[in-house]
Amino acid sequence: MEEAFAEFLREKRIHPTKWAQGLSEAEKTIHLEAFRALGRKAYEQRYLFYFNRWRKLYPLSEDLSV
């Protein structure tokens, strides 16, 4: 996973490793390509509705090794 996208997920309080494990390869590819193509701000605006769901499914704990 791209480091920029992983950092973006952390800022949204979403655990990047758990996120990557929870999605199919196709879903991950779509989101990574959209992030690259749209840029950070446009991606956030377009996919905002996913973030609350992802926060519940893949919460960012204090210990990032989890």
Secondary structure, 3 states (H helix, E strand, C coil): CCHHHHHHHHHCCECHHHHHHHCCHHHHHHHHHHHHHHCHHHHHHHCHHHHHHHHHHCECCCCCCC
